[in-house]
Amino acid sequence: MTAEDDCCAKLPTTEPQRRLAPTAAQTAQIADSVPMNRLGTPEDIAHVCLFLGSESAAYVNGQVFASDGGWALTGAKMPIASLHSQN
């Protein structure tokens, strides 16, 4: 899996991000809905991957890691469908 495969990470520099929110206003809406008040970066995903590939994760099994700045924990305050209803 690559960082581009994870649409929930809301990476600003990927094709899936451009498809999800093609305008600057839509991108800002998504960033504002993230508790960390910013979009994720490829480095945010890389840190998770590095951890999972390290000895520190040797006992980790069957987990889903949401590297989304807390977006999923808040109930995703802004539904993605609302972006497309504005077009």
C-alpha positions in Angstrom: 0.0 0.0 0.0 1.2 3.5 -0.8 0.4 6.8 0.8 -1.7 7.6 -2.3 -3.9 4.5 -1.6 -5.1 5.9 1.8 -7.7 8.6 0.9 -8.5 9.0 4.6 -5.1 10.5 5.2 -6.1 13.5 3.1 -2.7 14.0 1.6 -2.5 17.3 -0.2 -0.1 16.3 -2.9 -1.7 13.2 -4.3 -4.1 12.5 -7.2 -6.7 11.0 -4.9 -6.7 14.3 -2.8 -7.1 16.4 -6.0 -10.0 14.2 -7.0 -11.6 14.4 -3.5 -11.3 18.2 -3.3 -10.3 19.8 -6.5 -10.7 23.4 -5.4 -8.7 25.3 -2.7 -12.0 26.0 -0.9 -12.8 22.3 -0.7 -9.3 21.4 0.5 -9.6 24.1 3.2 -12.9 22.6 4.3 -11.4 19.2 4.8 -8.3 20.7 6.6 -10.7 22.6 8.9 -12.6 19.4 9.8 -9.4 17.7 11.0 -8.7 18.1 14.7 -5.1 18.8 14.0 -6.2 21.6 11.7 -4.1 20.5 8.8 -3.9 17.9 6.0 -1.7 14.9 6.4 1.6 14.7 4.6 3.4 11.8 2.9 5.8 12.0 5.9 2.9 11.4 8.3 2.2 8.1 6.5 5.9 7.3 6.2 6.2 7.5 10.0 3.5 4.9 10.5 5.1 2.6 7.9 8.5 3.0 9.5 7.0 2.0 12.9 5.2 -1.0 11.4 8.4 -2.1 9.7 10.5 -1.7 12.9 11.2 -4.1 15.7 9.0 -1.9 17.9 6.0 -3.3 16.1 7.0 -6.9 16.4 4.0 -7.8 18.5 1.5 -5.7 16.5 -1.0 -7.9 14.8 -4.4 -7.3 13.0 -4.6 -3.5 13.6 -5.9 -0.7 11.5 -3.8 2.5 11.9 -5.7 5.6 11.0 -3.1 8.3 10.3 -5.8 11.0 9.8 -5.0 13.6 12.4 -8.0 12.5 14.5 -10.5 13.0 11.8 -12.2 9.6 12.2 -12.4 9.9 16.0 -14.5 13.1 15.7 -17.1 11.4 13.5 -15.7 13.1 10.4 -17.6 16.4 11.1 -17.7 17.2 7.4 -19.1 14.4 5.3 -17.2 14.1 2.0 -20.6 14.0 0.1 -21.1 17.7 1.2 -18.1 18.7 -0.9 -19.6 17.4 -4.1 -23.1 18.8 -3.4 -21.5 22.3 -3.7 -20.5 21.8 -7.3 
